[in-house]
Amino acid sequence: MLASVLGVPGLPPSDYGPASQQRQRGPRGARSQAATLATAIHPRDHLGPRWWLRGTIARKLAQGIVLLLRDMAAGKLTEAWARVTKGAIAENILNLTKLAEKYRSPGRVSQDSNGRWWALWLALASLCVLDQEHVDKLSSGQWVKGRGDGLQAPPRPTCDNHDDGETPAIILCNVCGNVCADCDRFLHLHRRTKSHQRQVFKEEEEAIKVDLHEGCGRTKLFWVMALADSKTLKAMVEFRENTRGKSTTVPTAGICRFCGAPGVTGLLSAAATCTDCREHAANACSKTHPCGHLCSGIRGEGTCLPCLHGCVGSKGLRQDADDMCMICFSEALSCAPAIQLSCGHVFHYHCCKTVLSRSWSGPRITFGFSLCPICKAPMEHPVLRELLEPIRALFEDVKRKALMRLEYEGLHRAEAITTPGARFYDNPAAFAMERYAYYVCYKCKKAMAPS
């Protein structure tokens, strides 16, 4: 249809789209695999009336398409285009709730040849152009919806193990009654209670939650969590063990606090960790917040990281436990000890150490690696001081030499610096460091200009 509107005589032979990493949580822990639209769909698959571009595309052009769709949704073309665009984005995200149970697995939902492959990929593409209006309107809980017969909907059950009468329950246990996710985890760790029959409420399975955190669109259902970053065009899809309509038991004595893998034997506490996560456990904080959640920060930190689960006292956080670490973009923030930088953004502690240790790529000295991946503010945290000190010293050395060279060449009054609104207006240091290239001397390890 779009081809006929635009007057395109034939479909182009080339594909682009977000690169997706799929994770599946189940009885054997988490498994992950990478996929792209080009690799997930065979050219000979039956696609029905849908078409797309196959091949590769420049990132700048892809970001331009994202910007165009956002402008269309904002009504910058016409109100008619805005309604159509908003409706298409909402429909693509809600299509995940309409998938039959047999298609709720990585292989079936993304590679099915009967036409259902598009549900996941269109949902990820729609998350890239999500705005706050979609977040407010798409999130819905089945508990608060009215009944079709005009009668009032039943109230949402609360956790029987909490005394506040407000904590919502999501699981019905044949012995413990209605419990929330945290109480379910604690109450069924012991060998005497792990055999309890538990079932997730049907209303909880059908609910959908849509969020927009730091430019990343995210949708969560009971069986899947999908997240897409419009800047990097990367996505993460986590498939959770599907227990719809089934009574489940906990087959193990413990669950790893980081990867969620069951089968952690010999550790009957919420801080249990599997063998693969022991290194994270050595750096993790062992304290517990007043809300009952374990601290997701690092050991020995003066002030604990606020609770990543959105509890009281974490209002300053702009991310939560399910958000991806924007450095590695392979695991959620809750999958490893994390730190909050001075700018307010949260990343994995080991990811911050890795990116600072590797420094810049290529021979020319650059300092983009030492900036926050989200807001581009300098990375600052007490535990990173040892790694940041030599980087800051090298930065001051390059800055001093670049400014001296700029003044020597008489460019300290260039239009790029003196013109209001220019990129380097009133910032000669940034202009000089962008203009001149410096490299590390192999003898003294200081910055030097090419001869």
Buried (B, 14 or more C-beta within 10 A) or exposed (E): EEEEEEEEEEEEEEBBBBBBBBBBBBEEBBEBEEBBBBEBBEEEBEBEEEEBBBEEBEEEEBBEBBEBBBBBBBBEEEEEBBEEBBEBBBEBBBBBBEBEEEBBBBEBBBBBEEEBBBBBBBBBBBBBBBBEBBBEEBBBBBBEEEEEEEEEEEEBBBBBBBEEEEBBBBBBBEEBBBBBBBBBBBBBBEEEBBEBEBBBBEBBBBBBBBBBBBBBBBBBBBBBBBBBBBBBBBBBBBBBEBBEEEEEEBEBBBBBBBBBBBBBEEBEEBBBBBEEBEEBBEBBBEEBBEEBBBBBBBBEBEEBBBBBBEBEEBEEBBBBBBBBBBBBBBBBBBBBBBBBBEBBBBBBBBBBBEBBEEBBEEEEBBBEBBEBBBEEEBBEBEBBEEBBEEBEEBBEBBBEBBBEBBEEEEBBEBEBBEEEEBEBBEBBBBBBBBBBBBEBEEEEEEBBEEE
